[in-house]
Amino acid sequence: MKSQSILFSLVAAVTLTFGVSSSTVYAQCTADLNGDGQIDQADVAQLLANSGPVPFPPPAGPSVITPTWATLLEAAPDPAVVTDANLRAAIVASGFAWRIRDTSSNIEMLLVPAGTFMMGCSPGDAECQGNESPAHQVTLTNAFYLGKTEVTQAQWTAKMGSNPSSFQGANYPDAASRPVEQVSWNTIASGSNSYMSLTGLRFPTEAEWEFACRAGTTTARYGVPNDIAWYVSNSGGTRAVATKLPNALGLYDTLGNVWEWCADGSGPYSSGSVTNPTGTGTDRLLRGGSWRDGSNDSRGSRRLDGFGLDFAYFSVGFRVARTP
């Protein structure tokens, strides 16, 4: 209807201005649609013949925020990767880009949206340890970015200039793609020459880690152990990252390969609901299981606590996080 109104207005304008008689005008006049030097009924007929929908450009899609410290890789979550529809919707609602690359470290990171979940021992999980209880509701009010994989030997060496890992050398041709290990919490995060100081990255909190690992699931694991994790029965050592199946957020090796340091002190859980919790105490936590441990350690709620800041071992590595 709107295009018809515009059309009738144009016809009226031609008629009122020039009339429909055979008035002679210059051929270059814009109202002389057929170029015969006349403005008459033939031009009106030509105008009617050319009528139709006005081709407006499609509306622009919603813009997303890419952090100043990152390069955009993909703005919106890929449904083939982020397989949980609720997580996709939450990522889009956050307003931040889904997939980015941290400029300082060259690490690919994925957005983990804000959300609420049950932290601790999963319902029906007979393998739970005492420090995994009580299960309690946790709310994370802020989205954050998390490394798509554990930090690799190549990523560590590029920033630190040396490689402390056990699984390197001629016997391990894919060492660059294996997770860095034998790195203490202090080496990673304490002091001006630490990895975190040099990159601007951080550890995830324990709650952020578990929320991201679970990726919307409420079970002990997000898949069959042999499909998702490198552990003692199938590994023989660390393995190249991202060679098992990811979880529903697109994160690899959150279970198995190497234990991952968290930011928190290793205090007991609250019995009530909490928001943005951080653990207490000077010792630190490890999460996720490793290549030298059984599948019972490769569970979303498993906590290995009581480690000093200078502890390092060949089954302990880390994953980075960053606040948008």
C-alpha positions as CSV (number, residue, x, y, z in Angstrom):
1,M,0.0,0.0,0.0
2,K,2.8,2.4,0.8
3,S,4.5,1.9,-2.6
4,Q,1.1,2.5,-4.3
5,S,0.7,5.8,-2.5
6,I,4.1,6.9,-3.6
7,L,3.3,5.9,-7.2
8,F,0.0,7.9,-7.2
9,S,1.9,10.9,-5.8
10,L,4.4,10.8,-8.6
11,V,1.7,10.5,-11.2
12,A,-0.1,13.5,-9.7
13,A,3.1,15.5,-9.7
14,V,3.7,14.8,-13.3
15,T,0.1,15.6,-14.2
16,L,-0.1,18.9,-12.2
17,T,3.3,20.1,-13.2
18,F,3.3,19.4,-16.9
19,G,-0.2,18.2,-17.7
20,V,-0.9,15.2,-19.9
21,S,-1.2,17.1,-23.2
22,S,1.5,17.1,-25.7
23,S,3.6,19.9,-24.2
24,T,7.0,20.1,-25.8
25,V,10.0,20.0,-23.4
26,Y,13.6,19.3,-23.4
27,A,14.4,15.6,-23.8
28,Q,16.7,15.5,-20.8
29,C,13.8,16.4,-18.4
30,T,13.5,13.6,-15.8
31,A,9.7,13.5,-16.3
32,D,10.1,12.5,-19.9
33,L,10.4,8.8,-19.1
34,N,10.4,7.5,-22.7
35,G,12.7,10.2,-24.1
36,D,10.4,11.3,-26.9
37,G,10.6,15.0,-26.0
38,Q,7.0,15.0,-24.8
39,I,5.6,14.7,-21.3
40,D,2.2,13.1,-21.8
41,Q,0.1,9.9,-21.1
42,A,2.9,7.7,-22.5
43,D,5.2,8.8,-19.7
44,V,2.5,8.1,-17.1
45,A,2.0,4.7,-18.7
46,Q,5.8,4.1,-18.5
47,L,5.7,5.1,-14.8
48,L,2.9,2.7,-14.1
49,A,4.7,-0.1,-16.0
50,N,7.8,0.4,-13.8
51,S,5.9,0.3,-10.5
52,G,6.6,-2.3,-7.9
53,P,8.2,-2.8,-4.5
54,V,10.9,-0.3,-3.5
55,P,14.1,-2.3,-2.9
56,F,15.1,-1.2,0.6
57,P,18.3,-2.8,2.0
58,P,17.7,-5.5,4.6
59,P,18.0,-4.4,8.3
60,A,21.4,-4.8,9.8
61,G,21.9,-7.7,12.2
62,P,22.6,-7.0,15.9
63,S,26.2,-5.8,16.6
64,V,28.4,-7.6,19.0
65,I,31.2,-6.4,21.2
66,T,34.7,-7.6,20.5
67,P,37.1,-6.8,23.4
68,T,39.8,-4.4,22.6
69,W,42.4,-7.0,23.5
70,A,41.2,-9.6,21.0
71,T,40.6,-10.3,17.3
72,L,37.1,-11.4,16.2
73,L,36.9,-14.9,14.7
74,E,33.1,-15.5,14.8
75,A,30.5,-13.2,16.1
76,A,27.6,-15.6,16.7
77,P,27.8,-19.2,18.2
78,D,27.9,-22.0,15.6
79,P,25.1,-24.4,16.3
80,A,27.3,-27.3,15.2
81,V,29.7,-26.4,18.0
82,V,27.6,-24.9,20.8
83,T,25.0,-27.6,20.6
84,D,22.9,-26.5,23.6
85,A,20.2,-24.0,22.4
86,N,19.9,-22.4,25.8
87,L,23.7,-21.7,25.9
88,R,23.5,-20.2,22.4
89,A,20.7,-17.9,23.3
90,A,22.6,-16.8,26.5
91,I,25.8,-16.1,24.5
92,V,23.9,-14.0,22.0
93,A,22.0,-12.2,24.8
94,S,25.4,-11.2,26.4
95,G,26.2,-8.9,23.6
96,F,29.8,-10.2,23.3
97,A,31.4,-11.9,20.4
98,W,31.4,-15.7,20.7
99,R,34.8,-16.7,19.3
100,I,37.9,-14.6,19.6
101,R,41.6,-14.7,19.6
102,D,43.5,-13.1,22.5
103,T,46.1,-10.8,20.9
104,S,48.8,-11.0,23.6
105,S,48.9,-14.9,23.7
106,N,47.4,-15.9,20.3
107,I,45.1,-18.2,22.3
108,E,41.6,-18.9,20.9
109,M,38.9,-18.2,23.4
110,L,35.2,-18.9,23.6
111,L,32.5,-16.9,25.5
112,V,31.0,-18.6,28.5
113,P,27.7,-16.8,29.3
114,A,26.4,-15.9,32.7
115,G,24.1,-18.4,34.3
116,T,23.0,-20.5,37.3
117,F,23.8,-24.1,37.9
118,M,24.2,-26.8,40.6
119,M,27.8,-27.0,41.7
120,G,29.2,-30.1,43.4
121,C,28.4,-33.8,43.4
122,S,26.1,-34.7,40.4
123,P,22.9,-36.5,41.2
124,G,23.5,-40.2,41.3
125,D,27.3,-40.0,41.0
126,A,28.6,-42.8,43.2
127,E,32.2,-41.7,42.6
128,C,31.9,-38.4,44.5
129,Q,34.4,-37.5,47.2
130,G,33.6,-35.7,50.4
131,N,34.9,-32.4,49.3
132,E,32.4,-32.3,46.4
133,S,29.5,-31.8,48.7
134,P,27.2,-30.2,49.5
135,A,25.9,-29.6,46.0
136,H,24.6,-26.0,46.0
137,Q,23.2,-23.5,43.6
138,V,25.7,-21.0,42.1
139,T,25.0,-18.0,40.1
140,L,27.6,-16.4,37.8
141,T,26.5,-12.9,36.9
142,N,29.1,-12.1,34.3
143,A,30.1,-13.7,31.1
144,F,33.8,-14.5,30.6
145,Y,36.1,-15.9,28.0
146,L,37.8,-19.2,28.5
147,G,40.6,-20.9,26.4
148,K,39.2,-23.3,23.9
149,T,42.0,-25.7,25.0
150,E,44.5,-26.0,27.7
151,V,47.6,-23.8,27.2
152,T,50.0,-25.7,24.9
153,Q,53.7,-26.0,25.0
154,A,54.0,-23.8,21.9
155,Q,51.9,-21.0,23.5
156,W,53.8,-21.1,26.7
157,T,57.2,-21.1,25.0
158,A,56.3,-18.2,22.7
159,K,55.7,-16.0,25.7
160,M,58.1,-17.4,28.4
161,G,61.1,-18.4,26.2
162,S,61.5,-21.9,27.8
163,N,59.5,-25.1,28.2
164,P,59.4,-27.0,31.5
165,S,57.3,-29.8,30.1
166,S,58.2,-33.5,30.4
167,F,56.6,-34.6,27.1
168,Q,58.8,-32.9,24.6
169,G,61.8,-33.8,22.4
170,A,62.4,-36.2,19.6
171,N,60.1,-38.8,21.1
172,Y,57.2,-36.4,21.0
173,P,57.0,-34.8,17.5
174,D,53.6,-33.2,18.4
175,A,54.9,-31.7,21.6
176,A,54.1,-28.2,20.5
177,S,50.4,-29.1,20.5
178,R,50.5,-30.9,23.9
179,P,49.5,-29.1,27.0
180,V,52.3,-27.4,28.9
181,E,52.9,-29.2,32.3
182,Q,55.2,-29.0,35.3
183,V,54.1,-25.4,35.8
184,S,53.3,-24.1,39.3
185,W,50.6,-21.7,40.2
186,N,53.2,-19.1,41.1
187,T,55.1,-19.5,37.8
188,I,51.9,-19.0,35.9
189,A,50.4,-16.2,37.9
190,S,52.7,-14.6,40.4
191,G,55.1,-11.7,39.7
192,S,55.8,-9.4,36.8
193,N,57.4,-12.1,34.7
194,S,54.7,-14.6,35.1
195,Y,52.6,-15.9,32.2
196,M,49.5,-14.1,33.3
197,S,51.3,-10.8,33.9
198,L,52.8,-10.9,30.5
199,T,49.5,-11.7,28.7
200,G,46.8,-10.0,30.8
201,L,45.0,-13.3,31.2
202,R,43.9,-15.0,34.4
203,F,42.8,-18.4,35.9
204,P,39.1,-19.2,36.0
205,T,37.6,-19.4,39.4
206,E,36.6,-22.9,40.5
207,A,32.9,-22.0,39.9
208,E,33.6,-20.6,36.4
209,W,35.6,-23.7,35.6
210,E,32.8,-26.1,36.6
211,F,30.1,-24.2,34.9
212,A,32.1,-24.1,31.7
213,C,33.0,-27.8,32.0
214,R,29.4,-28.9,32.6
215,A,28.2,-26.8,29.7
216,G,24.5,-27.2,30.6
217,T,24.7,-30.8,31.7
218,T,23.9,-32.2,35.2
219,T,25.6,-35.5,34.9
220,A,29.1,-36.4,36.1
221,R,30.5,-36.1,32.6
222,Y,29.4,-34.6,29.3
223,G,30.1,-37.8,27.4
224,V,31.6,-41.3,27.5
225,P,35.1,-41.1,29.1
226,N,37.0,-42.6,26.2
227,D,35.3,-40.2,23.8
228,I,36.0,-37.0,25.7
229,A,39.1,-37.5,27.9
230,W,42.7,-38.7,27.9
231,Y,43.1,-40.7,31.1
232,V,45.3,-43.6,32.3
233,S,43.5,-46.3,30.3
234,N,43.9,-44.6,26.9
235,S,46.7,-42.1,27.1
236,G,50.3,-43.1,27.9
237,G,51.1,-39.5,28.6
238,T,49.8,-36.1,27.6
239,R,48.2,-35.9,24.2
240,A,47.8,-33.1,21.6
241,V,44.9,-30.8,22.7
242,A,41.6,-31.0,20.9
243,T,41.9,-34.6,19.8
244,K,38.9,-35.8,21.8
245,L,35.3,-34.6,21.6
246,P,34.5,-31.1,23.0
247,N,31.6,-30.3,25.3
248,A,28.5,-28.4,24.4
249,L,30.3,-25.0,24.6
250,G,33.0,-26.1,22.2
251,L,35.7,-26.5,24.9
252,Y,38.2,-29.4,24.6
253,D,39.9,-31.4,27.3
254,T,38.2,-29.9,30.3
255,L,38.2,-33.5,31.5
256,G,41.5,-35.5,31.2
257,N,44.9,-34.7,29.6
258,V,46.2,-32.5,32.5
259,W,44.8,-31.2,35.7
260,E,44.0,-27.5,35.5
261,W,44.8,-24.9,38.1
262,C,42.0,-22.6,39.4
263,A,42.2,-19.2,40.9
264,D,40.6,-20.1,44.2
265,G,41.8,-21.2,47.5
266,S,40.7,-24.8,48.4
267,G,38.1,-24.1,51.0
268,P,34.9,-26.1,51.7
269,Y,31.6,-25.5,49.9
270,S,28.8,-23.3,51.2
271,S,25.6,-25.1,52.1
272,G,23.5,-22.4,50.6
273,S,23.1,-20.6,47.3
274,V,26.0,-18.3,46.4
275,T,26.8,-15.7,43.7
276,N,30.2,-15.4,42.1
277,P,31.9,-17.5,44.8
278,T,35.7,-17.6,45.3
279,G,37.3,-20.2,47.6
280,T,39.3,-19.3,50.7
281,G,42.7,-20.3,52.0
282,T,46.2,-20.2,50.7
283,D,46.3,-23.6,49.0
284,R,44.9,-24.0,45.5
285,L,42.7,-26.4,43.6
286,L,43.1,-28.6,40.5
287,R,40.2,-29.6,38.3
288,G,39.4,-32.0,35.5
289,G,41.6,-35.1,35.9
290,S,44.6,-36.1,33.9
291,W,46.3,-38.6,31.6
292,R,47.8,-40.5,34.6
293,D,44.6,-40.8,36.6
294,G,41.5,-43.0,36.3
295,S,38.3,-42.0,34.7
296,N,36.9,-41.5,38.2
297,D,38.9,-38.3,38.3
298,S,37.6,-37.1,34.9
299,R,34.3,-35.8,36.3
300,G,32.8,-32.3,36.3
301,S,32.6,-32.0,40.1
302,R,36.0,-33.7,41.0
303,R,38.2,-31.4,43.2
304,L,41.8,-32.0,44.0
305,D,42.6,-29.6,46.8
306,G,45.4,-28.6,49.1
307,F,48.2,-27.8,46.7
308,G,50.8,-25.2,47.5
309,L,51.5,-22.3,45.1
310,D,54.9,-23.8,44.1
311,F,53.7,-27.3,43.4
312,A,54.5,-28.5,39.9
313,Y,54.0,-32.0,38.3
314,F,54.0,-33.6,34.9
315,S,50.2,-34.1,35.0
316,V,49.4,-30.4,35.9
317,G,48.7,-27.6,33.5
318,F,46.2,-24.8,33.1
319,R,43.6,-23.1,31.0
320,V,43.2,-19.3,30.8
321,A,40.3,-17.0,31.3
322,R,39.7,-13.3,30.7
323,T,37.0,-10.8,31.6
324,P,35.5,-8.9,28.6
